[in-house]
Amino acid sequence: MGGRVAVRGKVAAVTGAGSGIGRALVVELARRDARVSGCDTDAEGLAATAALVPGMHTAVVDVSQRAAMFAYAEAVRSHFGVVHQVYNNAGIAFSQPVAESSWEDYERVFRVNLNGVIHGTQAFLPHLVASGDGHVVNLSSLNGVLAQAGMSHYCTAKFAVRGFTETLALELRRDGLPVAASVVHPGGVGTAIADNAMRLAQAAGHQVGPTHDRNRHLYNEKVLRMDPAKAARIIVDGVEAGRPRILVGGDAILADALVRLAPARVGDVTLWLERRLTRSVEPTGRAAPVADVTAGSTQGPIPSQQGDRR
């Protein structure tokens, strides 16, 4: 993949558009004169985003529902007549040790963070091919590059998004289709993902106490620092530059370099950083299980999202 990608005048669909990075992507794409559609499970959040972008097309959609995503893709094509780009941003965060996780915990995260990306890609791909100038943009995370203790649900999904997108890119090139694919790895972006992760854990029946709340505040104050608007600019700049991998933030760039240059030391470094971050929160030095680092996709993470967003 390579070369410049036009955003001006193109039609772009963004999942998880009701807040966080998704909302910022909608605003940034519109600022660059793209025609934008956004979906989310949060009708109120979606309406707030639409208020910022006159003429925006919206739909309340759960990306984990395959039929609903195919219907959404067709609705966007019908509304605009064409679709050029899809930004599969929707995602949720969840944190719990492997030994303490149920299969339902894994399925809950996979349905949105992995299945949602696959649904969005497959639903929109025929329309992107028909446009003659398509682009698939899938949000992974810093945790799609670097594993983190207590984040197996999230890391598994985000590593899978990376593999899925890189495989898709190869197939598109091999088959000579007029569509490119980019995978995005955001670092700590200032979204509500940590807050939403706690709510998700409570809804799933996990006990959440004062330590988890302190840990949530810690990540909000120390890790999830980048303005979502800046993250959106970096992402769209990367798309316009035709980059197959887009790293968002110094933490994502550093993590990528660490994994490449010193793979045998990655575990030591991440555990040391975890102890440093949690020492004032958890006397045992063990990270609290619910407060997640990933924001939408990373995090130190940061995911993309819907219903729970960064």
Secondary structure, DSSP 8 states (H G I E B T S, - for coil): --S----TT-EEEEESTTSHHHHHHHHHHHHTT-EEEEEES-HHHHHHHHHHSTT-EEEE--TT-HHHHHHHHHHHHHHHS---EEEE---------GGG--HHHHHHHHIIIIIHHHHHHHHHHHHHHHHTSEEEEEE--GGGTS--TT-HHHHHHHHHHHHHHHHHHHHHHHTT-SEEEEEEEE-SB-SSHHHHHHHHHHHTT----HHHHHHHHHHHHHT--B-HHHHHHHHHHHHHTT-SEEEESHHHHHHHHHHHH-GGGHHHHHHHHHHHHHTTT-TTS---SSS---BSS-SS-B---SSS--
